[in-house]
Amino acid sequence: MSRVYNFCSGPAALPEAVLKKAQAEMLDWHGAGVSVMEMSHRSSEFMSILASAKARLSRLMNISDDYEILFVQGGASTLFAQIPANLANGFDAISYVDTGAWSVKAIAEAKKYAKVNVVASSKEQGYRTVPDFSQLEIDPDSAYLHLCENETIGGLEIFDLPQTSLPIVSDMSSNILSRQIDVSKYGMIYAGAQKNIGPAGVCICIVRKDLLKRSSDVLPTVWNFATLAANDSMINTPPTFAIYLADLVFEWLEEQGGVAAIEKLNIAKAEALYAAIDASSFYSNPIDPKYRSRMNVPFILADNSLDALFIKESEAAGLRTLAGHRSVGGMRASIYNAMPMEGIQALISFMHDFEKRHG
């Protein structure tokens, strides 16, 4: 069976070159005689993989020595609780921006650890835009300001950060490494790997070192950021194969020209797809154009009775997983770094053909 264009929101498509390299190294990694899945996480072989992954990520994102890179387990949903448990220790309140479903989940978990001040929300606008950050009233004594920089379900992306003296903690699960950012503007960045980095099973945390002092000894050991940093993310057995694949993806990104080069491609892909949607009366996108995500593009058919047929025919055409999230319906094309321009062109061509036949 030939490979299809996979528009899944996560676990998402991986670069084909990465899959082929992993396939070639599956039984014998670099002459070690074993697969990465079989080697000890304390071995010199795996330690070299871990060091390589950290070094490549540091180069790709220009991460300074002021930050620690952690590889943690449990998914970003676990971090919704783990972050306030570490960073809100000793503080009475935390500030959160609410821009959609993942913000709501993060807020619910944070409320278990401290008072949460929702300093801005676009709920009343149906999460179709980003709140006006110039009007934020943030408690200066808050532990940090949290935001979800790309709402995967709603297809909304924040491109400019609020101005605040608080450490900014950002969930970048679905847009990390898709565009250039200034890491020094953040207290912490975290991201589940299964969208732009690799397979499910590992989360990337980039934490400013001074914030590690907030971690309390009463936390479970595997949750303690300071302890994780002191033990190179290996308090227990880390997700070794997921880290190995992440390293291969980082290597692939470097070969593409780095984040600057992939950002240009991502802009071109998103612009092409949004232009096709906007040029049609058959399709529409509900998000404020200023905040349309480059990674997750939702679109609605004028006649939703055709949704099931659109999914059936698109899958037959080799375009996989285009159904929108169950909470919002419609369609959604997740076009992460690994999605080639050819995939976008194939989708646009199908959309035009479907509209001609059913519009």
RODO-2510 file (C-alpha; in nm, 4 decimals, decimal comma):
residues 359
     n   res          X          Y          Z
     1     m     0,0000     0,0000     0,0000
     2     s     0,1320     0,3440    -0,0898
     3     r     0,1541     0,6108     0,1807
     4     v    -0,1220     0,8692     0,2055
     5     y    -0,1174     1,2352     0,3020
     6     n    -0,1905     1,2239     0,6745
     7     f    -0,3658     1,5348     0,8094
     8     c    -0,4107     1,3920     1,1600
     9     s    -0,3815     1,6421     1,4453
    10     g    -0,1790     1,3950     1,6498
    11     p    -0,0169     1,1546     1,6532
    12     a     0,0747     1,3252     1,3310
    13     a     0,2744     1,2568     1,0182
    14     l     0,6487     1,2124     1,0521
    15     p     0,8987     1,2997     0,7781
    16     e     0,9338     0,9988     0,5490
    17     a     1,3127     1,0323     0,5581
    18     v     1,3014     0,9945     0,9369
    19     l     1,0853     0,6824     0,9175
    20     k     1,3195     0,5269     0,6620
    21     k     1,6263     0,5995     0,8726
    22     a     1,4598     0,4541     1,1811
    23     q     1,3636     0,1505     0,9760
    24     a     1,7213     0,1023     0,8593
    25     e     1,8505     0,1295     1,2177
    26     m     1,5705    -0,0722     1,3779
    27     l     1,7598    -0,3975     1,4343
    28     d     2,1106    -0,2605     1,4768
    29     w     2,1770     0,0970     1,5849
    30     h     2,5188     0,2108     1,4607
    31     g     2,6782    -0,1318     1,5029
    32     a     2,5608    -0,1775     1,8611
    33     g     2,3915    -0,5032     1,7647
    34     v     2,0652    -0,4007     1,9293
    35     s     1,7706    -0,1720     1,8575
    36     v     1,7399     0,1563     2,0462
    37     m     1,4277     0,0007     2,2015
    38     e     1,6467    -0,2695     2,3558
    39     m     1,9481    -0,0762     2,4823
    40     s     1,9954     0,0406     2,8381
    41     h     1,9075     0,4032     2,8973
    42     r     2,2308     0,4227     3,1006
    43     s     2,4432     0,2907     2,8142
    44     s     2,6929     0,5118     2,6371
    45     e     2,4960     0,4564     2,3149
    46     f     2,1711     0,5966     2,4483
    47     m     2,3454     0,8731     2,6419
    48     s     2,4912     0,9887     2,3090
    49     i     2,1406     0,9938     2,1573
    50     l     2,0057     1,1988     2,4469
    51     a     2,2965     1,4432     2,4267
    52     s     2,2482     1,4741     2,0510
    53     a     1,8760     1,5474     2,0876
    54     k     1,9404     1,8211     2,3439
    55     a     2,2190     1,9765     2,1368
    56     r     2,0167     1,9762     1,8146
    57     l     1,7114     2,1275     1,9844
    58     s     1,9315     2,3943     2,1424
    59     r     2,0709     2,4867     1,8011
    60     l     1,7328     2,4848     1,6283
    61     m     1,5688     2,7103     1,8876
    62     n     1,8794     2,9054     1,9940
    63     i     1,8300     2,7996     2,3566
    64     s     2,0815     2,9617     2,5897
    65     d     2,2531     2,8087     2,8918
    66     d     1,9968     2,9880     3,1084
    67     y     1,7542     2,7041     3,0334
    68     e     1,7285     2,3338     3,1022
    69     i     1,5843     2,0944     2,8453
    70     l     1,3799     1,8158     3,0022
    71     f     1,2281     1,5090     2,8401
    72     v     0,9274     1,4094     3,0504
    73     q     0,6504     1,1528     3,0290
    74     g     0,2754     1,1764     3,0733
    75     g     0,1805     1,4113     2,7927
    76     a     0,1051     1,7830     2,8001
    77     s    -0,2135     1,7020     2,9917
    78     t    -0,0002     1,5795     3,2819
    79     l     0,2022     1,8991     3,2604
    80     f    -0,1177     2,0997     3,3069
    81     a    -0,0927     1,9835     3,6693
    82     q     0,2832     1,9338     3,6952
    83     i     0,3603     2,2941     3,6003
    84     p     0,1565     2,4648     3,8753
    85     a     0,2710     2,1983     4,1228
    86     n     0,6293     2,3111     4,0556
    87     l     0,6104     2,6754     3,9548
    88     a     0,3245     2,7991     4,1748
    89     n     0,4852     2,6689     4,4933
    90     g     0,4853     2,9581     4,7414
    91     f     0,2430     3,1699     4,5372
    92     d    -0,1237     3,2399     4,6030
    93     a    -0,2323     3,2933     4,2418
    94     i    -0,1565     3,2109     3,8796
    95     s    -0,2637     3,4028     3,5681
    96     y    -0,4015     3,2276     3,2611
    97     v    -0,5153     3,3370     2,9152
    98     d    -0,8135     3,1407     2,7812
    99     t    -0,8206     3,0943     2,4037
   100     g    -0,9851     2,7547     2,3626
   101     a    -1,0237     2,3933     2,4618
   102     w    -0,6664     2,3294     2,5725
   103     s    -0,6542     2,6514     2,7730
   104     v    -0,9713     2,5399     2,9518
   105     k    -0,8161     2,2035     3,0404
   106     a    -0,4976     2,3690     3,1667
   107     i    -0,6976     2,6113     3,3816
   108     a    -0,9025     2,3302     3,5351
   109     e    -0,5881     2,1457     3,6449
   110     a    -0,4148     2,4598     3,7739
   111     k    -0,7118     2,5386     4,0011
   112     k    -0,6160     2,2346     4,2070
   113     y    -0,2932     2,4079     4,3118
   114     a    -0,3646     2,7798     4,3409
   115     k    -0,6170     3,0505     4,2692
   116     v    -0,6369     3,0981     3,8922
   117     n    -0,6977     3,4437     3,7514
   118     v    -0,8251     3,4221     3,3940
   119     v    -0,6881     3,7560     3,2791
   120     a    -0,8263     3,7327     2,9258
   121     s    -1,0671     3,5071     2,7405
   122     s    -1,2173     3,4847     2,3940
   123     k    -1,4922     3,2476     2,5071
   124     e    -1,7664     3,5020     2,4363
   125     q    -1,6363     3,5272     2,0791
   126     g    -1,6592     3,1504     2,0382
   127     y    -1,2805     3,1225     2,0628
   128     r    -1,2515     3,2637     1,7122
   129     t    -1,0031     3,5366     1,8017
   130     v    -0,7319     3,6268     2,0541
   131     p    -0,8117     3,8667     2,3397
   132     d    -0,6634     4,2142     2,3346
   133     f    -0,3429     4,1723     2,5322
   134     s    -0,3038     4,5483     2,5774
   135     q    -0,5967     4,5407     2,8205
   136     l    -0,4664     4,2665     3,0484
   137     e    -0,4849     4,3296     3,4223
   138     i    -0,2339     4,0850     3,5639
   139     d    -0,1650     4,0425     3,9331
   140     p     0,2093     4,1178     3,9576
   141     d     0,2331     3,8671     4,2410
   142     s     0,1136     3,5787     4,0227
   143     a     0,3477     3,2850     3,9854
   144     y     0,3434     3,3075     3,6063
   145     l     0,1278     3,3851     3,3032
   146     h     0,0159     3,0791     3,1058
   147     l    -0,1098     3,0633     2,7496
   148     c    -0,1656     2,8035     2,4804
   149     e     0,0078     2,9441     2,1769
   150     n    -0,1742     2,7270     1,9245
   151     e    -0,5196     2,5849     1,9914
   152     t    -0,5140     2,2616     1,7940
   153     i    -0,8896     2,2032     1,8061
   154     g    -1,0042     2,5545     1,7200
   155     g    -0,7266     2,6424     1,4778
   156     l    -0,6215     2,9654     1,6456
   157     e    -0,2600     3,0777     1,6947
   158     i    -0,1001     3,3529     1,9022
   159     f     0,1847     3,5271     1,7221
   160     d     0,2716     3,8073     1,9664
   161     l     0,3233     3,7642     2,3392
   162     p     0,1640     3,9777     2,6112
   163     q     0,3852     4,2364     2,7755
   164     t     0,4414     4,1285     3,1344
   165     s     0,7125     4,1029     3,3960
   166     l     0,5842     3,7576     3,4924
   167     p     0,7460     3,4434     3,3563
   168     i     0,5454     3,3352     3,0510
   169     v     0,4655     2,9652     3,0399
   170     s     0,3540     2,8522     2,6956
   171     d     0,1960     2,5319     2,5718
   172     m     0,3477     2,4977     2,2249
   173     s     0,2476     2,1360     2,1674
   174     s     0,1182     2,1963     1,8170
   175     n     0,3433     2,4730     1,6871
   176     i     0,6869     2,4212     1,8423
   177     l     0,9649     2,4362     1,5795
   178     s     0,7176     2,5589     1,3160
   179     r     0,8365     2,9197     1,3363
   180     q     1,1157     3,1221     1,4881
   181     i     1,0651     3,2439     1,8438
   182     d     1,2774     3,4210     2,1032
   183     v     1,3111     3,1652     2,3819
   184     s     1,4490     3,4304     2,6174
   185     k     1,1003     3,5841     2,6391
   186     y     0,9669     3,2726     2,8113
   187     g     0,9954     3,1275     3,1575
   188     m     0,8967     2,7861     3,0267
   189     i     0,7932     2,6246     2,6987
   190     y     0,6420     2,2793     2,6876
   191     a     0,5196     2,0585     2,4054
   192     g     0,3898     1,7101     2,3546
   193     a     0,6017     1,5477     2,0860
   194     q     0,3312     1,3850     1,8766
   195     k     0,2633     1,6751     1,6432
   196     n     0,5873     1,8384     1,5283
   197     i     0,8596     1,6385     1,7014
   198     g     0,7990     1,2649     1,6995
   199     p     0,5791     0,9872     1,8319
   200     a     0,3619     1,0100     2,1398
   201     g     0,5336     0,9244     2,4666
   202     v     0,7598     1,2178     2,5446
   203     c     0,7129     1,5880     2,6191
   204     i     0,9745     1,8559     2,5717
   205     c     1,0139     2,1100     2,8527
   206     i     1,2393     2,4127     2,8199
   207     v     1,2612     2,5663     3,1670
   208     r     1,4502     2,8749     3,2779
   209     k     1,6947     2,7602     3,5419
   210     d     1,6004     3,0181     3,8048
   211     l     1,2443     2,8787     3,8074
   212     l     1,3704     2,5348     3,9076
   213     k     1,4256     2,6711     4,2573
   214     r     1,0484     2,6791     4,3039
   215     s     1,0170     2,2998     4,2923
   216     s     0,9314     2,1545     4,6310
   217     d     1,0787     1,8402     4,7844
   218     v     0,7276     1,7264     4,8770
   219     l     0,6439     1,6725     4,5094
   220     p     0,6544     1,3196     4,3694
   221     t     1,0128     1,2656     4,2597
   222     v     0,9270     1,2076     3,8935
   223     w     0,7271     1,5338     3,8901
   224     n     0,9984     1,7537     4,0360
   225     f     1,1505     1,9737     3,7650
   226     a     1,4653     2,0450     3,9671
   227     t     1,5249     1,6750     4,0285
   228     l     1,4581     1,5938     3,6632
   229     a     1,7117     1,8568     3,5591
   230     a     1,9717     1,7323     3,8068
   231     n     1,9306     1,3775     3,6721
   232     d     1,9297     1,4614     3,3007
   233     s     1,5614     1,3572     3,2728
   234     m     1,6492     1,0058     3,3880
   235     i     1,5019     0,9619     3,7335
   236     n     1,3487     0,6487     3,5908
   237     t     1,3642     0,4887     3,2452
   238     p     1,2801     0,7640     2,9948
   239     p     1,0894     0,6982     2,6698
   240     t     1,4085     0,6051     2,4887
   241     f     1,2710     0,5287     2,1437
   242     a     1,0596     0,8469     2,1396
   243     i     1,3681     1,0521     2,2274
   244     y     1,5670     0,8758     1,9549
   245     l     1,2998     0,9586     1,6956
   246     a     1,2851     1,3166     1,8186
   247     d     1,6598     1,3399     1,7578
   248     l     1,6091     1,2118     1,4028
   249     v     1,3391     1,4745     1,3448
   250     f     1,5703     1,7456     1,4785
   251     e     1,8397     1,6213     1,2408
   252     w     1,5895     1,6322     0,9521
   253     l     1,4944     1,9887     1,0427
   254     e     1,8581     2,0939     1,0365
   255     e     1,8899     1,9357     0,6918
   256     q     1,5916     2,1403     0,5718
   257     g     1,7706     2,4594     0,6694
   258     g     1,6465     2,4926     1,0259
   259     v     1,3421     2,6635     1,1709
   260     a     1,3728     2,9723     0,9501
   261     a     1,3473     2,7610     0,6361
   262     i     1,0604     2,5455     0,7654
   263     e     0,8730     2,8601     0,8727
   264     k     0,8810     2,9922     0,5156
   265     l     0,7402     2,6641     0,3904
   266     n     0,4739     2,6601     0,6620
   267     i     0,3645     3,0118     0,5690
   268     a     0,3376     2,9137     0,2025
   269     k     0,1385     2,5981     0,2851
   270     a    -0,1048     2,7804     0,5127
   271     e    -0,1510     3,0727     0,2760
   272     a    -0,2287     2,8394    -0,0136
   273     l    -0,4901     2,6441     0,1826
   274     y    -0,6571     2,9496     0,3365
   275     a    -0,6657     3,1185    -0,0051
   276     a    -0,8494     2,8177    -0,1486
   277     i    -1,1000     2,8308     0,1364
   278     d    -1,1534     3,2064     0,1121
   279     a    -1,1999     3,1953    -0,2652
   280     s    -1,4933     2,9574    -0,2266
   281     s    -1,8513     3,0052    -0,1065
   282     f    -1,8647     2,6306    -0,0470
   283     y    -1,5960     2,6312     0,2267
   284     s    -1,5326     2,8738     0,5110
   285     n    -1,2936     2,9223     0,8027
   286     p    -1,4374     3,0762     1,1226
   287     i    -1,1172     3,2176     1,2743
   288     d    -1,0175     3,5853     1,2778
   289     p    -0,7693     3,6016     0,9856
   290     k    -0,5055     3,7679     1,2084
   291     y    -0,4948     3,4608     1,4302
   292     r    -0,5405     3,1738     1,1891
   293     s    -0,3186     2,8834     1,2811
   294     r    -0,0503     2,7783     1,0373
   295     m    -0,0608     2,4278     1,1817
   296     n    -0,4309     2,3414     1,2160
   297     v    -0,6731     2,4665     0,9515
   298     p    -1,0421     2,4063     1,0282
   299     f    -1,2967     2,4566     0,7534
   300     i    -1,6715     2,4162     0,7260
   301     l    -1,8772     2,2999     0,4310
   302     a    -2,1757     2,5186     0,3435
   303     d    -2,3927     2,2051     0,3539
   304     n    -2,2927     1,9972     0,6551
   305     s    -2,4985     1,7043     0,5281
   306     l    -2,2052     1,6488     0,2897
   307     d    -1,9506     1,6100     0,5697
   308     a    -1,9562     1,2315     0,5787
   309     l    -1,9283     1,2099     0,2008
   310     f    -1,6356     1,4535     0,2021
   311     i    -1,4518     1,2337     0,4534
   312     k    -1,5291     0,9152     0,2610
   313     e    -1,4171     1,0528    -0,0742
   314     s    -1,1102     1,2318     0,0630
   315     e    -0,9876     0,9105     0,2250
   316     a    -1,0406     0,7267    -0,1026
   317     a    -0,8272     0,9973    -0,2652
   318     g    -0,5411     0,9336    -0,0204
   319     l    -0,6145     1,2276     0,2109
   320     r    -0,6411     1,0871     0,5617
   321     t    -0,7943     1,2161     0,8870
   322     l    -0,9634     1,5364     0,7740
   323     a    -1,2608     1,5184     1,0097
   324     g    -1,2775     1,8070     1,2552
   325     h    -1,2609     1,7500     1,6285
   326     r    -1,5796     1,5951     1,7654
   327     s    -1,6466     1,9070     1,9762
   328     v    -1,6589     2,1435     1,6779
   329     g    -1,7332     1,9264     1,3737
   330     g    -1,6555     2,0249     1,0178
   331     m    -1,3126     1,9519     0,8758
   332     r    -0,9594     2,0151     0,9962
   333     a    -0,6327     1,9831     0,8089
   334     s    -0,3320     1,9618     1,0391
   335     i    -0,0360     2,0670     0,8297
   336     y     0,2651     2,0342     1,0569
   337     n     0,6278     2,0525     0,9481
   338     a     0,6262     1,7032     0,7975
   339     m     0,3374     1,7785     0,5595
   340     p     0,4884     1,8595     0,2177
   341     m     0,3508     2,1249    -0,0137
   342     e     0,2432     1,8413    -0,2435
   343     g    -0,0010     1,7303     0,0240
   344     i    -0,1543     2,0776     0,0415
   345     q    -0,1861     2,0901    -0,3355
   346     a    -0,3517     1,7475    -0,3380
   347     l    -0,6018     1,8617    -0,0755
   348     i    -0,6821     2,1838    -0,2608
   349     s    -0,7320     1,9917    -0,5843
   350     f    -0,9681     1,7500    -0,4121
   351     m    -1,1615     2,0360    -0,2509
   352     h    -1,2086     2,2049    -0,5893
   353     d    -1,3256     1,8806    -0,7466
   354     f    -1,5641     1,8015    -0,4606
   355     e    -1,7161     2,1502    -0,4820
   356     k    -1,7719     2,1128    -0,8578
   357     r    -1,9541     1,7849    -0,8070
   358     h    -2,1554     1,8716    -0,4948
   359     g    -2,1644     2,2492    -0,4673
***
